[in-house]
Amino acid sequence: MAAKTITSKLTAAQRQALLHADPATGQINASGCNFREELRRKRYAESSHGTLYLTEYGWRLHALLKEEHKEFAVAGVPWTKMQEITDLYLLNGLSVEEISRRTRVTGGGVMAVLAFRQVLPDAA
């Protein structure tokens, strides 16, 4: 069993609060007095004039979480683009070439996405 990393020990709420902190100011938009106090107690955040901001330790965790948080992709095509390609194929009935032109994804990328999403007819 692999050892736990610093970020794997965070709760889901802590991960979301740190991950979605404002990248310019470090302001954390977390609600709940107990949760805000927990972030301060663990030294992830500190308060200034009633607003919660990342501490130096919190900034390091924020950077680690940003590194770990990669959008799912197939053949270099991100998930949001995969949804668009699938919709163009299934709902609009467009050809691979037309989808490639509209989405600016290579024909091979479009085929990889459609194969991954299992929407291509069987080539039996």
Secondary structure, 3 states (H helix, E strand, C coil): CCCCCCHHHCCHHHHHHHHCCCCCCCEECCCCHHHHHHHHHCCCEEEECCEEEECHHHHHHHHHHHHHCCCCEECCEEHHHHHHHHHHHHCCCCCHHHHHHHHCCCHHHHHHHHHHCCCCCCCC
